[in-house]
Amino acid sequence: MKNKLFWIIFSIAILIRLLALNISLNDYLDWDEINSVKWNLECNNSLELIKWISNNDPHPPLFHLIMRFFMNIFGKTDITYKLVLFLFSILNCFLSYLLAKRLGFNRFYSLGFMLLFSLSPYEVFDVKRVYNSFLFFSMLNIILFYDFLNGKRKILYIISSVILFYYHFFAIFLVLPQIIIVFYRHREKLIYSLISVFIFLPYLFLAKTSPLYFFLKKDSHSNISWINPYGLGFFREMFHKYTGEVFYLDESILLIEFLIIVLIGIFSIKIIAKDLKQKNEIVSVYFISFLLLFGIGFIYQILFKQGIIEWNHISYLFPLFIFCIIKIYDKKWFYLIIVFLFTFSLIIQFKDYEYSEIKDLKRIIKEETPQNIYFFPQYYLNNIPYYLKNCKARIYFLKENTGFYPKENSILLLRNLGDNSNENIKTIEFHNYMDENFNVKTFKVNKKFVIYIFD
């Protein structure tokens, strides 16, 4: 019966992800998601890909190399990209159970931990870019760290740490707490926890896009000017992504939402403090990682008035969030309420899923056969050439604060960057286009984008 429960939950996780994959296969990749497909098409071999990434992309190359491996087998398309990321999402559910056991949960709550992983809208729908697979390797690393401290799987732990470093630079926030814990409690093992750092150093010094070169640049913070300093809004966004729209309260009752987040924060600190006293070293790793990440981020934004952390950067801390949610009130009925809310939220996500604007745009192009297509902002620069490579219309990417002079038989697509769907209109100056006697139609407006047709 015990094994049956595990496989039932795992089967539910697979089924949910297959349903989400079915939706995803009918959608299009976002602007920076398409990079892995695009770069793998442009580079002739793995060495060329590594060279390109080390000179142009602010991430280590392993994610793209893994994608290249699968694309060489299944084809260099966005479909292969999506299949691989959904595979990681399924594997995350499997690993979550093993991680929960090492976090100190009994069998019931370990299965519960796995169930929340399976039902979380974040784990089902935010299967994008490097972060979901980075979560997989971070959980694997934590599991092997636990085994390493107990005298097992030493080599596998070192390999997992090296993989983590070459997967994302934020690995330092997970490996450094491990080194701190080993230094204070298991000093005889210190050299093994440092090996991965030494193996990573060559790339850190040689890659032109590594954090070392980034912080040495005088204008380094200008390269990430689009990242806002974090505050309450940051934690609200993280909370919404992890739990889904059912928890997304209206702006008019922001105070209630603020109190919910504060209460979860207070309970979480108490829970973590209790586990730290019991020397739960896995909880310690996550907690120290959280403090390091947000402490450094806070100092950076005070010095430069510039954010350095996005909510998806902390996806590897998702297990800590689930850990705190389960432990807030250690009663089975409370846990069942959380499961119900996650399920309800997931249903909403399936019901209200919004397809990419490119899906609508391609349909309009087919119907309207425009001569000119305008895009704002240059957010679209990566994925539009890929998806519209066979389009006969002339494509224009509008820069910030530039004039816009529409031509007859044209389409304008505005990506919404603010709360108001027409926010971008304020950025582009529309120079008397109504005087040109255009018949301007608004095709579609939602919280993501708006499309205008100029006849």
C-alpha positions as a Python dict, from the first residue, in 0.01 Angstrom:
ca = {
    (1, 'M'): (0, 0, 0),
    (2, 'K'): (283, 238, 87),
    (3, 'N'): (452, 192, -250),
    (4, 'K'): (115, 219, -423),
    (5, 'L'): (62, 570, -278),
    (6, 'F'): (400, 681, -411),
    (7, 'W'): (328, 555, -761),
    (8, 'I'): (-26, 696, -760),
    (9, 'I'): (109, 1044, -676),
    (10, 'F'): (388, 1009, -932),
    (11, 'S'): (134, 900, -1195),
    (12, 'I'): (-80, 1206, -1112),
    (13, 'A'): (229, 1426, -1158),
    (14, 'I'): (299, 1272, -1499),
    (15, 'L'): (-64, 1302, -1611),
    (16, 'I'): (-84, 1671, -1511),
    (17, 'R'): (239, 1747, -1695),
    (18, 'L'): (125, 1565, -2006),
    (19, 'L'): (-187, 1782, -2009),
    (20, 'A'): (29, 2094, -1963),
    (21, 'L'): (268, 1972, -2232),
    (22, 'N'): (-22, 1934, -2472),
    (23, 'I'): (-100, 2304, -2419),
    (24, 'S'): (265, 2402, -2442),
    (25, 'L'): (317, 2223, -2773),
    (26, 'N'): (47, 2448, -2922),
    (27, 'D'): (221, 2759, -2791),
    (28, 'Y'): (547, 2939, -2874),
    (29, 'L'): (869, 2994, -2685),
    (30, 'D'): (939, 3329, -2520),
    (31, 'W'): (1212, 3566, -2635),
    (32, 'D'): (1497, 3424, -2425),
    (33, 'E'): (1371, 3065, -2428),
    (34, 'I'): (1432, 3045, -2801),
    (35, 'N'): (1805, 3111, -2750),
    (36, 'S'): (1894, 2750, -2680),
    (37, 'V'): (1726, 2635, -3003),
    (38, 'K'): (1869, 2926, -3200),
    (39, 'W'): (2227, 2888, -3076),
    (40, 'N'): (2224, 2513, -3130),
    (41, 'L'): (2115, 2573, -3490),
    (42, 'E'): (2386, 2834, -3546),
    (43, 'C'): (2678, 2646, -3386),
    (44, 'N'): (2827, 2350, -3573),
    (45, 'N'): (2959, 2162, -3271),
    (46, 'S'): (2969, 2166, -2889),
    (47, 'L'): (3302, 2350, -2867),
    (48, 'E'): (3170, 2627, -3087),
    (49, 'L'): (2861, 2647, -2866),
    (50, 'I'): (3071, 2671, -2548),
    (51, 'K'): (3282, 2946, -2703),
    (52, 'W'): (2974, 3142, -2810),
    (53, 'I'): (2809, 3115, -2467),
    (54, 'S'): (3125, 3207, -2274),
    (55, 'N'): (3156, 3524, -2485),
    (56, 'N'): (2792, 3628, -2512),
    (57, 'D'): (2561, 3469, -2254),
    (58, 'P'): (2571, 3543, -1879),
    (59, 'H'): (2510, 3176, -1791),
    (60, 'P'): (2741, 2873, -1787),
    (61, 'P'): (2710, 2641, -2089),
    (62, 'L'): (2589, 2309, -1942),
    (63, 'F'): (2216, 2374, -1987),
    (64, 'H'): (2264, 2443, -2359),
    (65, 'L'): (2495, 2143, -2396),
    (66, 'I'): (2230, 1914, -2244),
    (67, 'M'): (1977, 2064, -2484),
    (68, 'R'): (2219, 2004, -2771),
    (69, 'F'): (2252, 1637, -2671),
    (70, 'F'): (1875, 1584, -2690),
    (71, 'M'): (1836, 1801, -3001),
    (72, 'N'): (2093, 1593, -3184),
    (73, 'I'): (1873, 1290, -3110),
    (74, 'F'): (1520, 1432, -3148),
    (75, 'G'): (1576, 1734, -3371),
    (76, 'K'): (1679, 2096, -3318),
    (77, 'T'): (1331, 2235, -3265),
    (78, 'D'): (1137, 2411, -2990),
    (79, 'I'): (934, 2089, -2946),
    (80, 'T'): (1245, 1902, -2830),
    (81, 'Y'): (1325, 2192, -2596),
    (82, 'K'): (981, 2169, -2433),
    (83, 'L'): (991, 1790, -2403),
    (84, 'V'): (1324, 1801, -2220),
    (85, 'L'): (1203, 2067, -1974),
    (86, 'F'): (885, 1871, -1899),
    (87, 'L'): (1099, 1565, -1840),
    (88, 'F'): (1293, 1760, -1576),
    (89, 'S'): (963, 1870, -1421),
    (90, 'I'): (857, 1505, -1382),
    (91, 'L'): (1196, 1411, -1237),
    (92, 'N'): (1164, 1699, -988),
    (93, 'C'): (853, 1532, -843),
    (94, 'F'): (1045, 1207, -799),
    (95, 'L'): (1340, 1382, -631),
    (96, 'S'): (1112, 1587, -406),
    (97, 'Y'): (1014, 1272, -219),
    (98, 'L'): (1378, 1173, -159),
    (99, 'L'): (1456, 1528, -48),
    (100, 'A'): (1160, 1538, 191),
    (101, 'K'): (1288, 1223, 366),
    (102, 'R'): (1623, 1393, 419),
    (103, 'L'): (1451, 1708, 546),
    (104, 'G'): (1319, 1496, 833),
    (105, 'F'): (960, 1432, 723),
    (106, 'N'): (787, 1100, 796),
    (107, 'R'): (642, 894, 511),
    (108, 'F'): (302, 1068, 515),
    (109, 'Y'): (447, 1418, 487),
    (110, 'S'): (717, 1307, 242),
    (111, 'L'): (440, 1186, 13),
    (112, 'G'): (258, 1512, 90),
    (113, 'F'): (571, 1709, -2),
    (114, 'M'): (581, 1522, -332),
    (115, 'L'): (209, 1583, -390),
    (116, 'L'): (246, 1960, -344),
    (117, 'F'): (537, 1952, -588),
    (118, 'S'): (314, 1766, -833),
    (119, 'L'): (25, 2015, -796),
    (120, 'S'): (214, 2343, -778),
    (121, 'P'): (126, 2566, -1078),
    (122, 'Y'): (488, 2684, -1073),
    (123, 'E'): (621, 2331, -1128),
    (124, 'V'): (360, 2259, -1396),
    (125, 'F'): (350, 2579, -1604),
    (126, 'D'): (675, 2767, -1536),
    (127, 'V'): (882, 2499, -1705),
    (128, 'K'): (1099, 2754, -1879),
    (129, 'R'): (1462, 2821, -1954),
    (130, 'V'): (1734, 2697, -1722),
    (131, 'Y'): (1552, 2733, -1390),
    (132, 'N'): (1335, 2423, -1372),
    (133, 'S'): (1625, 2195, -1463),
    (134, 'F'): (1849, 2394, -1225),
    (135, 'L'): (1599, 2304, -951),
    (136, 'F'): (1646, 1937, -1042),
    (137, 'F'): (2025, 1951, -1014),
    (138, 'S'): (2009, 2159, -693),
    (139, 'M'): (1780, 1903, -524),
    (140, 'L'): (2004, 1620, -644),
    (141, 'N'): (2304, 1806, -501),
    (142, 'I'): (2132, 1853, -162),
    (143, 'I'): (2034, 1486, -146),
    (144, 'L'): (2391, 1381, -224),
    (145, 'F'): (2525, 1635, 28),
    (146, 'Y'): (2317, 1464, 298),
    (147, 'D'): (2457, 1126, 191),
    (148, 'F'): (2809, 1270, 177),
    (149, 'L'): (2784, 1389, 540),
    (150, 'N'): (2679, 1036, 632),
    (151, 'G'): (2983, 882, 466),
    (152, 'K'): (2819, 780, 135),
    (153, 'R'): (2841, 879, -234),
    (154, 'K'): (3139, 1115, -196),
    (155, 'I'): (3231, 1111, -566),
    (156, 'L'): (2872, 1160, -678),
    (157, 'Y'): (2840, 1459, -445),
    (158, 'I'): (3151, 1623, -595),
    (159, 'I'): (3023, 1559, -950),
    (160, 'S'): (2681, 1706, -863),
    (161, 'S'): (2847, 2022, -725),
    (162, 'V'): (3053, 2065, -1042),
    (163, 'I'): (2740, 2019, -1255),
    (164, 'L'): (2562, 2281, -1044),
    (165, 'F'): (2838, 2538, -1099),
    (166, 'Y'): (2847, 2483, -1474),
    (167, 'Y'): (2468, 2504, -1486),
    (168, 'H'): (2406, 2841, -1322),
    (169, 'F'): (2623, 3096, -1141),
    (170, 'F'): (2372, 3108, -854),
    (171, 'A'): (2507, 2765, -756),
    (172, 'I'): (2747, 2954, -531),
    (173, 'F'): (2455, 3036, -301),
    (174, 'L'): (2389, 2665, -254),
    (175, 'V'): (2745, 2531, -241),
    (176, 'L'): (2884, 2802, -11),
    (177, 'P'): (2640, 2715, 275),
    (178, 'Q'): (2749, 2352, 239),
    (179, 'I'): (3113, 2456, 273),
    (180, 'I'): (3026, 2663, 583),
    (181, 'I'): (2845, 2369, 745),
    (182, 'V'): (3127, 2125, 662),
    (183, 'F'): (3383, 2372, 800),
    (184, 'Y'): (3207, 2404, 1136),
    (185, 'R'): (3075, 2050, 1185),
    (186, 'H'): (3271, 1809, 959),
    (187, 'R'): (3607, 1976, 904),
    (188, 'E'): (3776, 1652, 805),
    (189, 'K'): (3555, 1649, 491),
    (190, 'L'): (3628, 2011, 393),
    (191, 'I'): (3865, 1934, 105),
    (192, 'Y'): (3594, 1731, -74),
    (193, 'S'): (3342, 2014, -58),
    (194, 'L'): (3602, 2254, -206),
    (195, 'I'): (3698, 2039, -505),
    (196, 'S'): (3403, 2157, -715),
    (197, 'V'): (3503, 2521, -655),
    (198, 'F'): (3855, 2454, -785),
    (199, 'I'): (3718, 2275, -1093),
    (200, 'F'): (3490, 2572, -1167),
    (201, 'L'): (3757, 2844, -1128),
    (202, 'P'): (3900, 2811, -1484),
    (203, 'Y'): (3564, 2896, -1639),
    (204, 'L'): (3512, 3179, -1390),
    (205, 'F'): (3839, 3341, -1501),
    (206, 'L'): (3821, 3260, -1873),
    (207, 'A'): (3456, 3329, -1962),
    (208, 'K'): (3400, 3694, -2055),
    (209, 'T'): (3044, 3681, -1923),
    (210, 'S'): (3124, 3534, -1580),
    (211, 'P'): (3030, 3724, -1260),
    (212, 'L'): (3400, 3801, -1205),
    (213, 'Y'): (3420, 4009, -1523),
    (214, 'F'): (3072, 4146, -1470),
    (215, 'F'): (3156, 4306, -1134),
    (216, 'L'): (3492, 4434, -1258),
    (217, 'K'): (3319, 4644, -1523),
    (218, 'K'): (3262, 5006, -1424),
    (219, 'D'): (2910, 5009, -1563),
    (220, 'S'): (2820, 4652, -1467),
    (221, 'H'): (2490, 4748, -1303),
    (222, 'S'): (2374, 4920, -1624),
    (223, 'N'): (2372, 4580, -1798),
    (224, 'I'): (2093, 4460, -1569),
    (225, 'S'): (1897, 4785, -1555),
    (226, 'W'): (1574, 4596, -1629),
    (227, 'I'): (1587, 4416, -1291),
    (228, 'N'): (1400, 4615, -1026),
    (229, 'P'): (1518, 4633, -663),
    (230, 'Y'): (1323, 4377, -463),
    (231, 'G'): (1070, 4467, -196),
    (232, 'L'): (729, 4342, -93),
    (233, 'G'): (629, 4323, -460),
    (234, 'F'): (912, 4075, -521),
    (235, 'F'): (787, 3838, -251),
    (236, 'R'): (429, 3879, -370),
    (237, 'E'): (536, 3780, -722),
    (238, 'M'): (727, 3480, -586),
    (239, 'F'): (427, 3382, -370),
    (240, 'H'): (191, 3403, -669),
    (241, 'K'): (419, 3204, -897),
    (242, 'Y'): (465, 2927, -641),
    (243, 'T'): (99, 2897, -541),
    (244, 'G'): (-98, 3018, -843),
    (245, 'E'): (-377, 3262, -913),
    (246, 'V'): (-607, 3139, -635),
    (247, 'F'): (-385, 3325, -389),
    (248, 'Y'): (-356, 3634, -607),
    (249, 'L'): (-558, 3888, -412),
    (250, 'D'): (-683, 4213, -560),
    (251, 'E'): (-480, 4533, -514),
    (252, 'S'): (-768, 4678, -310),
    (253, 'I'): (-701, 4424, -34),
    (254, 'L'): (-324, 4437, -52),
    (255, 'L'): (-304, 4468, 329),
    (256, 'I'): (-458, 4122, 374),
    (257, 'E'): (-209, 3971, 132),
    (258, 'F'): (74, 4155, 307),
    (259, 'L'): (-37, 4006, 641),
    (260, 'I'): (-52, 3655, 490),
    (261, 'I'): (306, 3685, 362),
    (262, 'V'): (430, 3833, 693),
    (263, 'L'): (263, 3554, 894),
    (264, 'I'): (415, 3287, 669),
    (265, 'G'): (752, 3461, 713),
    (266, 'I'): (723, 3467, 1094),
    (267, 'F'): (613, 3104, 1116),
    (268, 'S'): (887, 3003, 873),
    (269, 'I'): (1158, 3166, 1086),
    (270, 'K'): (1029, 2983, 1396),
    (271, 'I'): (1015, 2653, 1208),
    (272, 'I'): (1364, 2693, 1065),
    (273, 'A'): (1505, 2803, 1403),
    (274, 'K'): (1366, 2485, 1561),
    (275, 'D'): (1520, 2265, 1292),
    (276, 'L'): (1852, 2448, 1319),
    (277, 'K'): (1862, 2373, 1692),
    (278, 'Q'): (1811, 2006, 1607),
    (279, 'K'): (2106, 2038, 1367),
    (280, 'N'): (1905, 1957, 1056),
    (281, 'E'): (2187, 2032, 813),
    (282, 'I'): (1973, 2026, 498),
    (283, 'V'): (1740, 2294, 637),
    (284, 'S'): (2053, 2486, 740),
    (285, 'V'): (2182, 2482, 381),
    (286, 'Y'): (1857, 2626, 245),
    (287, 'F'): (1825, 2886, 521),
    (288, 'I'): (2187, 3008, 491),
    (289, 'S'): (2143, 3017, 113),
    (290, 'F'): (1832, 3234, 152),
    (291, 'L'): (2016, 3476, 384),
    (292, 'L'): (2322, 3498, 158),
    (293, 'L'): (2121, 3555, -158),
    (294, 'F'): (1893, 3826, -23),
    (295, 'G'): (2163, 3981, 195),
    (296, 'I'): (2397, 4031, -102),
    (297, 'G'): (2106, 4142, -320),
    (298, 'F'): (2001, 4400, -60),
    (299, 'I'): (2353, 4541, -25),
    (300, 'Y'): (2391, 4560, -405),
    (301, 'Q'): (2069, 4750, -456),
    (302, 'I'): (2155, 4995, -176),
    (303, 'L'): (2494, 5067, -335),
    (304, 'F'): (2378, 5091, -697),
    (305, 'K'): (2002, 5158, -664),
    (306, 'Q'): (1967, 4857, -889),
    (307, 'G'): (1818, 4510, -841),
    (308, 'I'): (2021, 4199, -911),
    (309, 'I'): (1771, 3920, -825),
    (310, 'E'): (1461, 3809, -1014),
    (311, 'W'): (1205, 3573, -862),
    (312, 'N'): (1301, 3292, -1104),
    (313, 'H'): (1664, 3313, -984),
    (314, 'I'): (1550, 3167, -653),
    (315, 'S'): (1362, 2872, -802),
    (316, 'Y'): (1610, 2639, -632),
    (317, 'L'): (1463, 2754, -296),
    (318, 'F'): (1118, 2623, -390),
    (319, 'P'): (1166, 2314, -163),
    (320, 'L'): (1220, 2551, 133),
    (321, 'F'): (887, 2717, 54),
    (322, 'I'): (704, 2380, 49),
    (323, 'F'): (885, 2277, 368),
    (324, 'C'): (759, 2587, 550),
    (325, 'I'): (404, 2556, 413),
    (326, 'I'): (376, 2199, 548),
    (327, 'K'): (534, 2284, 883),
    (328, 'I'): (335, 2603, 955),
    (329, 'Y'): (62, 2401, 1123),
    (330, 'D'): (153, 2038, 1175),
    (331, 'K'): (-198, 1893, 1135),
    (332, 'K'): (-318, 1664, 858),
    (333, 'W'): (-644, 1854, 805),
    (334, 'F'): (-449, 2178, 751),
    (335, 'Y'): (-226, 2002, 500),
    (336, 'L'): (-535, 1871, 314),
    (337, 'I'): (-665, 2231, 285),
    (338, 'I'): (-333, 2332, 125),
    (339, 'V'): (-361, 2041, -120),
    (340, 'F'): (-716, 2152, -209),
    (341, 'L'): (-603, 2512, -267),
    (342, 'F'): (-310, 2402, -486),
    (343, 'T'): (-546, 2179, -688),
    (344, 'F'): (-801, 2457, -730),
    (345, 'S'): (-525, 2696, -835),
    (346, 'L'): (-395, 2447, -1090),
    (347, 'I'): (-744, 2407, -1240),
    (348, 'I'): (-764, 2787, -1277),
    (349, 'Q'): (-427, 2789, -1454),
    (350, 'F'): (-544, 2526, -1702),
    (351, 'K'): (-875, 2704, -1756),
    (352, 'D'): (-731, 3054, -1803),
    (353, 'Y'): (-407, 2970, -1983),
    (354, 'E'): (-305, 3253, -2214),
    (355, 'Y'): (-124, 3159, -2530),
    (356, 'S'): (169, 3360, -2661),
    (357, 'E'): (88, 3666, -2869),
    (358, 'I'): (281, 3503, -3155),
    (359, 'K'): (4, 3244, -3190),
    (360, 'D'): (-252, 3519, -3251),
    (361, 'L'): (-11, 3721, -3461),
    (362, 'K'): (57, 3436, -3705),
    (363, 'R'): (-316, 3389, -3750),
    (364, 'I'): (-366, 3762, -3819),
    (365, 'I'): (-78, 3764, -4068),
    (366, 'K'): (-242, 3477, -4253),
    (367, 'E'): (-578, 3659, -4259),
    (368, 'E'): (-462, 4018, -4320),
    (369, 'T'): (-144, 3956, -4528),
    (370, 'P'): (21, 4280, -4404),
    (371, 'Q'): (312, 4446, -4580),
    (372, 'N'): (469, 4577, -4258),
    (373, 'I'): (486, 4445, -3902),
    (374, 'Y'): (605, 4660, -3610),
    (375, 'F'): (712, 4530, -3268),
    (376, 'F'): (767, 4707, -2943),
    (377, 'P'): (971, 4664, -2734),
    (378, 'Q'): (1279, 4489, -2874),
    (379, 'Y'): (1182, 4209, -2639),
    (380, 'Y'): (1077, 4027, -2957),
    (381, 'L'): (1415, 4050, -3127),
    (382, 'N'): (1504, 3684, -3061),
    (383, 'N'): (1189, 3484, -3121),
    (384, 'I'): (1021, 3683, -3400),
    (385, 'P'): (1292, 3614, -3664),
    (386, 'Y'): (1271, 3244, -3571),
    (387, 'Y'): (893, 3211, -3590),
    (388, 'L'): (835, 3453, -3880),
    (389, 'K'): (1130, 3351, -4096),
    (390, 'N'): (895, 3263, -4384),
    (391, 'C'): (685, 3579, -4349),
    (392, 'K'): (685, 3806, -4659),
    (393, 'A'): (609, 4125, -4464),
    (394, 'R'): (884, 4370, -4364),
    (395, 'I'): (959, 4345, -3991),
    (396, 'Y'): (1054, 4648, -3778),
    (397, 'F'): (1167, 4648, -3414),
    (398, 'L'): (1091, 4984, -3251),
    (399, 'K'): (1338, 5126, -3002),
    (400, 'E'): (1251, 5309, -2682),
    (401, 'N'): (1131, 5669, -2720),
    (402, 'T'): (1130, 5661, -3099),
    (403, 'G'): (861, 5804, -3323),
    (404, 'F'): (615, 5564, -3481),
    (405, 'Y'): (488, 5635, -3833),
    (406, 'P'): (258, 5352, -3937),
    (407, 'K'): (214, 5263, -4302),
    (408, 'E'): (-94, 5136, -4472),
    (409, 'N'): (-165, 4765, -4439),
    (410, 'S'): (45, 4731, -4122),
    (411, 'I'): (29, 4556, -3787),
    (412, 'L'): (166, 4685, -3456),
    (413, 'L'): (220, 4448, -3162),
    (414, 'L'): (287, 4605, -2822),
    (415, 'R'): (414, 4391, -2537),
    (416, 'N'): (265, 4506, -2209),
    (417, 'L'): (535, 4599, -1957),
    (418, 'G'): (306, 4757, -1698),
    (419, 'D'): (-22, 4687, -1523),
    (420, 'N'): (-213, 4874, -1793),
    (421, 'S'): (-234, 4703, -2132),
    (422, 'N'): (-186, 5040, -2305),
    (423, 'E'): (117, 5138, -2096),
    (424, 'N'): (357, 5108, -2390),
    (425, 'I'): (161, 5360, -2594),
    (426, 'K'): (300, 5628, -2363),
    (427, 'T'): (654, 5525, -2456),
    (428, 'I'): (606, 5545, -2832),
    (429, 'E'): (505, 5881, -2977),
    (430, 'F'): (216, 5828, -3218),
    (431, 'H'): (262, 6118, -3463),
    (432, 'N'): (-85, 6210, -3579),
    (433, 'Y'): (-155, 5870, -3726),
    (434, 'M'): (-529, 5941, -3700),
    (435, 'D'): (-480, 6235, -3940),
    (436, 'E'): (-368, 5988, -4204),
    (437, 'N'): (-723, 5850, -4212),
    (438, 'F'): (-620, 5502, -4112),
    (439, 'N'): (-885, 5259, -3999),
    (440, 'V'): (-722, 5149, -3674),
    (441, 'K'): (-858, 4826, -3526),
    (442, 'T'): (-765, 4683, -3187),
    (443, 'F'): (-746, 4311, -3245),
    (444, 'K'): (-670, 4178, -2899),
    (445, 'V'): (-587, 4321, -2560),
    (446, 'N'): (-506, 4126, -2247),
    (447, 'K'): (-265, 4170, -1959),
    (448, 'K'): (24, 4060, -2184),
    (449, 'F'): (-14, 4243, -2513),
    (450, 'V'): (-224, 4449, -2755),
    (451, 'I'): (-232, 4420, -3137),
    (452, 'Y'): (-333, 4707, -3369),
    (453, 'I'): (-417, 4674, -3737),
    (454, 'F'): (-376, 4977, -3967),
    (455, 'D'): (-584, 4940, -4284),
}
